[in-house]
């Protein structure tokens, strides 16, 4: 269903309504068109239903409804980042996900944890680059089964054995993809779980 503005008899009432809807549109402009439309429909429906009671003064009734709703900049402050995160998680786009997580920092500690997990994935990518640039000191090392190092061994020891060898880069790529998909699915699951 497409959003359609309400009509009013009084021009002053119409101006108040259009100004409010314009503020709502401005608050949700970062969302995709479907989420923008859905949010506008919800708010418009609420205004329409609240105005169905017999009215003495159209303007006063509208002002009362808008006062109960509150400032769109305020009540949409949490909703927009949450919807933005849903959009990003369904797209699997890493940049969109990181931006959406940053927007949600104020909405809970778990968003900070997810952000850190995504940033840690960059460590796998860095290790791939490091293996190309410095293959002797990068890998999955062990020394006499006492110490294990995944990454860069600064104190390279000839007694250390690199377990993965030429498989290091494919394994890191596979781990990056696997962890990215798992973390993103957990994020999507968290969003669905919170809705219930």
C-alpha positions in Angstrom: 0.0 0.0 0.0 1.3 3.4 -0.9 1.3 6.3 1.5 -1.4 8.9 0.9 -1.7 12.1 2.8 -4.9 12.8 4.8 -7.0 15.8 3.7 -8.6 18.3 6.1 -11.3 21.0 5.7 -9.2 23.7 7.3 -6.1 25.0 5.6 -4.4 25.7 8.9 -4.9 22.1 10.0 -3.7 20.9 6.6 -0.5 22.9 7.0 0.1 21.5 10.5 -0.4 17.9 9.3 1.9 18.4 6.2 4.6 19.9 8.3 4.5 17.0 10.7 4.6 14.4 7.9 7.5 16.4 6.3 9.4 16.0 9.6 8.6 12.3 9.6 9.8 11.9 6.0 13.0 13.8 6.9 13.6 11.5 9.9 13.3 8.3 7.9 15.0 9.4 4.6 18.0 7.2 5.3 15.8 4.1 5.1 15.0 2.2 1.9 11.7 3.2 0.2 9.8 0.2 1.6 10.7 1.0 5.2 10.0 4.7 4.6 6.6 3.9 3.2 5.8 1.4 6.0 6.7 4.0 8.7 4.7 6.7 7.1 1.7 4.4 6.8 1.9 3.4 10.5 2.0 7.0 11.6 -0.6 8.1 9.2 -2.9 5.3 10.2 -2.5 6.3 13.9 -3.4 9.9 13.1 -6.4 8.9 11.0 -7.7 6.5 13.7 -7.3 9.1 16.5 -9.2 11.7 14.5 -12.2 9.4 13.9 -13.9 10.4 17.1 -16.5 13.2 16.7 -14.6 16.5 16.5 -15.5 19.9 17.6 -12.4 21.6 16.2 -10.3 19.8 13.6 -7.1 21.8 14.3 -7.3 21.2 18.1 -7.9 17.5 17.6 -5.0 17.2 15.3 -2.7 19.1 17.6 -3.7 16.8 20.5 -3.0 13.7 18.4 0.4 15.0 17.3 1.3 16.0 20.9 0.5 12.4 22.0 2.7 11.0 19.2 5.5 13.4 20.1 8.3 14.8 18.0 9.1 12.5 15.1 12.8 13.3 15.5 12.5 11.9 19.1 10.3 8.8 18.7 11.9 7.7 15.4 15.4 8.1 16.9 15.5 4.4 17.9 13.3 3.0 15.2 15.3 4.3 12.3 18.7 2.7 13.3 16.9 -0.6 14.1 15.3 -0.7 10.6 18.6 0.3 9.1 20.3 -2.6 10.8 17.5 -5.0 9.5 18.2 -3.7 6.0 21.9 -4.1 6.3 21.8 -7.6 7.8 19.5 -8.8 5.1 21.8 -7.4 2.4 25.0 -9.0 4.0 26.9 -5.8 2.9 29.7 -5.4 5.5 29.9 -1.6 5.1 26.2 -1.2 5.6 26.3 -3.5 8.6 29.1 -1.6 10.3 27.4 1.8 9.7 24.1 0.4 11.0 25.8 -1.0 14.1 27.4 2.4 14.8 24.0 4.0 14.5 22.7 1.5 17.1 25.5 2.0 19.7 23.1 3.9 21.9 20.5 1.1 21.7 22.4 -1.6 23.7 25.7 -3.2 24.5 25.1 -6.1 22.2 25.4 -3.8 19.2 28.9 -2.8 20.4 29.8 -6.5 20.7 28.6 -7.3 17.1 30.6 -4.3 15.9 33.8 -5.6 17.6 33.2 -9.1 16.1 32.9 -7.6 12.6 36.1 -5.5 13.1 37.9 -8.6 14.3 37.1 -10.2 10.9 39.4 -7.6 9.4 42.2 -9.4 11.3 41.7 -12.5 9.0 42.0 -10.2 6.0 45.1 -8.6 7.4 46.7 -12.0 7.9 46.0 -12.9 4.3 47.8 -9.7 3.2 50.6 -10.4 5.7 51.1 -14.0 4.3 51.6 -12.5 0.8 54.0 -9.8 2.0 55.9 -11.8 4.7 55.2 -15.5 4.2 58.0 -16.8 6.5 56.6 -15.0 9.6 52.9 -15.4 9.0 51.0 -18.6 9.4 49.8 -21.2 11.9 52.9 -22.1 13.9 53.6 -24.5 16.8 56.8 -25.2 18.6 57.2 -28.6 20.3 53.5 -28.6 20.9 54.0 -26.0 23.7 53.2 -22.7 21.9 50.8 -22.0 19.2 50.6 -18.8 17.1 48.0 -18.0 14.5 49.1 -14.9 12.6 52.5 -13.2 12.7 55.3 -14.7 14.7 57.6 -11.8 15.4 60.3 -13.9 17.0 60.5 -16.4 14.1 62.2 -19.5 15.2 63.5 -22.2 12.8 62.1 -24.8 15.2 58.6 -23.5 14.7 56.6 -25.5 12.2 54.0 -23.8 10.0 51.1 -26.2 9.9 49.0 -24.8 7.0 51.8 -23.9 4.5 50.2 -23.0 1.1 46.8 -23.7 2.6 47.0 -20.7 5.0 45.4 -18.2 2.6 42.5 -20.4 1.5 41.8 -21.4 5.1 41.8 -17.7 6.2 39.4 -16.8 3.3 37.2 -19.7 4.3 37.2 -18.7 8.0 36.5 -15.1 7.1 33.5 -16.0 5.0 32.3 -18.5 7.6 32.5 -16.2 10.5 31.0 -13.3 8.5 28.0 -15.4 7.6 27.6 -16.8 11.2 27.9 -13.3 12.8 25.4 -11.8 10.3 22.9 -14.7 10.9 23.3 -14.2 14.6 22.6 -10.5 14.2 19.5 -11.3 12.1 18.4 -13.9 14.7 18.8 -11.4 17.5 16.6 -8.8 15.6 13.9 -11.4 15.0 14.1 -12.7 18.6 13.7 -9.2 20.0 10.6 -8.6 17.9 8.7 -11.5 19.6 
